[in-house]
């Protein structure tokens, strides 16, 4: 395919350097490439007197206008390239595979296309996966994707309405299995009611999380798909009920978390007739022999490759004052190599909120790695939320510049003060609403721009300095919603 890249004078050098021999470059008679018009493109093309015919002309991604007549005149497709010249090298790799758009910049189009292709590959792989154990329609182990289990801590003691909200939130975040946590104070009747309610609300597999034999039995009778957990302390009392019901069970080691006790408990479970077994070698936190526990996972998986493994990622994330995104992704990588089948998180502390979604995407990334036999990069999906994969070229400081300084004069806007706050979406954990309150009106919107536009439209702002201040605060509020953080007006973000 013969491709021509249209640009302006200021970006010419960058474009030529990035494109190299992959395409030809046409420089229009204009400084800023985004301002290229159909007339300027025609004029530049005719003046260049190209000797070859092109299949595709790529315009800068920010160009606006109708180039259909130019396309007919030149007998060549004219589409939008990326917004930034730096991304041309990346975009050109897909020129033979993807039909670029006349309205959507190529960088945005490719992101969506690659993501859709990646997700379809994951879906197909999961559909064809062969696994040794299933909970309902959820496959565990084998070559299936690692599944995410979210624990609702203290679920058995929650009010029905609160439990329903929690379950809805976990489902919205992509959970594969929901674990209902019980406490030392939980009563058998509470477990029965809680499991029954959860089963009535969703088809997602439900587990009951307790070592108490009586609570385990109640959970089984109420229809729990999985019980956490069995070991030497409750195997003889709860194991027969688990076996009789055909319920799946997570087997854990006794105190000390030794590999020997885990193997001993697993064999005891099999003797009792428990067929659906998941083993938990126990992932220890950083600072408490995490390396030793990872080795234990590896050793167990070599001994029992057919047994799905429970991997307690939350044991690590909850006990580290570190952003969970990278930690969860790394733990998923370790889980993949040690045979993990279930990735467990309680999302208990504020800092661990969002872990379900992070683990879900990381598990999908690791599935793509396995399929493609590659590292977890350039997959079409990623967990880059703060860092950039490709940094745009930095600007240079002008020769003559006035150093900015904050004004010491502040006057109240005659139109009145405005209070800004946010209302997060507690279900999805993403987004929410920005609220701007004035004595005459309260405005709510999803973006800083639409809230600010409405404030101006209603003439609730009359001073430029007040408008600038509100713009800063509204943008902070929007970023807080995007990253699921709290927000307080005038606080440093």
N, C-alpha and C positions, 0 to 999 in steps of 0.2 A: 504493500500500500504506500502510495506517495502522498506525503503529508506536508502541508505548509502551515507554519506558525506565524500568525499576525501579531505584531507588537508595536510599541511606541519607542521613541528615541531613548528615554530614560532606562527602560528595561532591556534594551537591545543586547548589551554585553552579557547580562545574566542569562537571557534566553539562549544566546548562541553557546554559552559555556555549558549549560544544562543539557541542551538538545544534542549537541555534537553532530554526529553523522546520521542521527535518527530521522531528521526532518530538515526541510529548508526553512529559512526565516524571511518574512516580509516585514519591513519597517515602514509603517505609515507616517505621513507628515504630521505628526502630533507627538507631544512629549509624553503624556500619560496614556498608556495603552487602553485603559478602561473607557476612554472617551472616543474610541474609534467608531466612526459612523459608516453606513453603507457606501456613501459617496467617497469617503476617504479611502475605504478598502478598495473600491473599484479603481480609483485614481492611482493608488500605490501599485496595484497589481498590473495595470496596463503599462505604467512607467518602468516596471521591473523587467518587462518583456521576457518572461520565463519561456524557455524552450520546451519544457515538458508539461504534461497534463497532470493535474493533481486530483486525487480521489477525495481528499478531505482538507478543509482549511479550519484550523482551530483558532478561535478568537479568545481573548482574555476572558476569564470566567465572570468578570463583573460588567462586561459590555451589555448595554441594553439596546433594543431596537429590533426591527424586522429585516432580516437579511435574506429573505426568501427570493426576492427578485435578483439579488446579486448571485445567489446560488444558481438560479436558472440561467443567468447571463454567462456565468463562468462554467456552467455545466459541472458543478462540483458541490459536494455536501459542505455546508458551513455550520459548525457546531461550536458550543462553548467548551473551552479548555478549562484548566484549573484557575482558581482565583489568584494564586501566586505563581509567578514564573518558576520558582524553586521546585514546584511540584510537577513540572512538565515531564521530567525524566520518569517519574512514577506512572504518570497517566499514559504516556506513549507506549508503555509495555502492554497495554490492554486495547490498543487501537484496532487490532484485528479480531478481538473477541467481543467487544462491547459497542453497542450503538450509542454514541454520545448524543446529548440533548441540545436543543436550541434554547432551552430555558433554564436548565439546571446545570451549574458548573460541574465539570468533569470530576473534580475532586470529591464533591458531595455525591454525585451519581455513583462513582466507583465504590465509595464507602458503603452505600446501600446495597449495591450489586454483590460485592464481595461478602458482605454480611449474610445476605439471603442465600448465597451459594454455600457458605459455611454452615448455616443452620440447616439447610436441606441435607447436606452431607451427614450432619449429626443425626438428624431425624431418620434418615435411611439406615445408617449404621445401627441405631438403636432398634429399629424395626427388625433388622436381620440378625441382631445379636443373640447368641446362645448363652444362657445362664443356668447355673445349677439350682437357683432358688428364685421364686417369685412371690411377691406380696400383692395379691390382686393382679393388676396389670403391670406392676413395677418389677422390672428385672434386677436381680442382684448378683454380682459376680460375673465370672466368665469374661466375655469381651464387651459387656454392656457398660454404659457410662456410670461413673460413680454417682450415687444418689445423695441428695442433701436431706438430712433429718434435722428439723427444727424443734427444740424443746420449748413447750410452754411451761415455764417454771411455776410450780404451785397451782397447776391447772385444776386439780380436783377441789380446790377451795375457792375458786373464782365463781362469781355470780354468772348464771347462764348467759346473760347479755354480754358480759365482759369476755367470756370464753368465746362466744360467737365472733366478736370483733377480732380477737387474737387469731382465730383460725382463718378468718377472711383475710387478715393482713399477711399471714404466712403464705397462704395460697397465692396472693397477689405478688409476693416476692419470689415465687418460683419453687417453693418447697416441694420435695417429692414424698416425704413421710413426715407425719406430725407426731411428736412424742409428748404425752401428757404426764407432767411431773407430779409426783405425790410427795408429801412431807411426812415427818414423824407424827404429825397430828392428824393426818388424813384418816377418815373413817371408811370402812368398806362400802357403805351406802353412797358415799361421795364419789368413790371410784366408779361404781356401777352407773350412777347418773351421768358422770362426766364422759365416760366412754360412750354411753348410749347417745348422748347429745352430739358428741363429735361425729359418730358414725352416721347420724341423721343429717348432718350438715355437709358432709363431703364424701366422695368416693376414694379420696387419698388414704392410703394405709395409715392406721392409727396404732400407736404403741403405748403401753403403760410403763412408767418408769418408777420402779420400786423394788426393794429386796424383800419386802414383807410378803410372806406366803399367802396370807389371807387377802391382801390387796391384789396380788397377782391372780388369784382364783376369781375374785370379783371382776377383774378386768377381762379375763378370758370369757366368763359367762356373759359379759355385756357385749362381747364381739371384738375384742382387741385383736389385731392382726399379728402383733409382736409384743413380747414382754422383755423388759430390761430390769433386772438381769438375774441370771442363775449362777451360783457358785457353790462352794462347799457348805455354806451356811443355810441354804434353803433348797438345795437340790432334791433331797429326799422328801421334803414336805410339799413343795410346789411342782417339782418335776413331773410326777405322775399326772397331774391335772393338765399340764402343758402337753404332754404326750397324748393323752386321751383326746384332747380337743384338736390336735394337729396344728397347734399354734406355733409360730416361729419364735425362737428365743435367742437372746444374746447371752453367750457364755463368757464369764469373766474369771480371772484368776482370783485366788484367795489373797488375804493380806500379804503384802510383799510383792505382789504382781509378778511372781516368777513364771517363766515359761513352763516349768514343770507342773505347777498347779493348774495352769490353764489347760494343758494337755490332759491332765488327770480329770478335770471337771468336764471337758469335752467328751471324753470316753465314758464318763458316768452318765452324761446326758444321753448318749447313744444307747447305753445299756437299758435306760429307762424307756427307750422307744421314741425319743424326740428326734424327728427326722429333719426338720427345718432349723438348722443351726447356723448362727452367725457368731464368730469369735471376736472378742475384744481384748487384745494383748495390753491395752491401756497406754495411751500416749501421755507421757509425763510432761509437765510444764518446763520451760526454760529455767535453768537453775536447779532443777530437781531430776537430773538424769534423763533429759530428753533424748540424748544420743543413744543411751543404753536401751531406751524404750523403742526407738526406731529400729535398732538392731533386732530387738525381740520380735517386732512385726515381720522383719525380713526372714528371720529364722522360722517363725511359725508358718509363714506363707510357703516356704520351701518344703516344710513337713506336710502341710495340708493345703495344697494349691487349689483344691476344689471347694474349700470352705470360705464363704464371703467374710470379709473383715470389716469390723466397726472401727472407725478412725475418729477419735474425739478431738477434732480441731479446736473446739471451744476451750479445751483444757489449756491450750497455749494462748489463744487470743485474749481470753478473759483475764489472764495473769500477766499481760504485757501492756505497758503504757506506750503503745505504738499503733499507728494507723493500721487497721486490720486488712486493708486491700492487698498490700504486698505480702503480708504474713499469710493470709488465707490462700493466695495464689501459690506461694512457695510450699505450704503444707499440702496443697493438692498435688503438686509435683512429686513430693515425697510419698504421698499416699498412692499415687499411680505406680511408682516403682516398688512399693512394698505390698501391693495387692489389695489396697483398700476398696471397699464396695460401698460403704456408707460414710458420709462426711457429716459429723454431728456438731451442731452449734446451738446454744441456748439463746443467743442474742440477749444476754441478760443485762450487762452493763450498758450505759449510754455509749461508751466508746466502741462497743461491739455491734451496735445497731447497723444493719445493712449486711451483716455477714452471710445471711442466707443467699441474697442475690450475688454476692461476691463469690461464694463457694460454688453456686450454680454455674456462673459464667466460667469460673476457673475449671470446673469439671468438664465443661464443654470444650474448653481450650485443650485440655489434656486428652480428650477423646479425639480431637482433630490431630493432635501430635501423634497419637498411636496410629491413626489411619494413614497419615502422610509420612510417618517415620521421620519426624522433624522435631526441632525445638519449638517451644511455644511462642513463635514470632511470625509475623506476616501471615496470620491465619484468616483474617477477615473479621475477627472479633478480638477484643482485648480488654484489659483492665487498666488502661492508661487514663486516669482521671485527673491527675495534676500535671504529671510530666508529659513532655511532647515527644513523639516518635521522630519527627523531623522539625527542627527549629528553623523558623524563618530567618532570613538574613537580618542582622542588626543594623539599625540606622546610625549614621554619624552625627555628632554634635555640630551644629552650624558654627561657622567661624565667629559670627557676631551673635551673641545670645544674651538675653537679659535673665539673670537668675531669679527665679520666682520666690516670693515670700508671702506669707499669710497676712491678710489685712487685720489690723488691730481694731478697726471700726466695725461694729456690728449693730445693726438697727433692726428692730422688730418689723416684720412685714405688716403694713396697715391692713392687708387682707386677712390677717389672723394666723396663728400658729397651726402647725399640722403635726400630728403624732403618727409615727410609722411603726408597724409591728408585722409579724407574720403568723399565719395559721397553717402549720405543716399538714400534709396528707399522712395521717397516721396509718392508713391501710397499706398503701404501696411503699411508703418510706421515701418516696421521691416527689418533689414538687410540693405544691400547696398554693396558698394565696398570700399576696402582699396586701396589707390593709393600711390606707392613709385616712386618718380621721381629722376632719375639720368641724368646727361648730355648726357649719351649714350642711355638711354632707360627709358620708363615709364611703370611700371608694375602695373596691377590692378587685385585684387583677392578678394574672399569673406572671406578668413581666413588669419590670421597672418602666419600660417605655409606655405601655398602655395606661399605667396608673398616672404617670407624669402628664401624658397627653390629656387625660381626662381632667386632671387638676387644672391644667391651663384652659381647657375648653370651658370649664365651669367658672373660670376667672377667680380661682381661690388662691392664686399666687400673683403678686404684683411687682415684686422686686427681683432683679437679675441675680443678686447674691443669694436670695432665698431659693430661687429656682435651681441655682448651681448646687446649693447645699442639699436640697431635696433629691436632686439627681444622684448625688454621691450616696446618700443614705438608701435610696430605693435600689440602687445597683447592689449595694452591700446586702440588702434584704433578699434580692433575687439570687445572689450567689449563695447565701445561707440556705435557701430552700433547695438549690441545686445540689448542694453537698450535704444536705440533711443535718445542718448545724443550727444552733440557737442564734437568735439575733436580739440585740438591745440597741435602740437608737442612741447614737453618739459614742457607743463603745468601740474600741479598736477591734477590727475583725482580723 
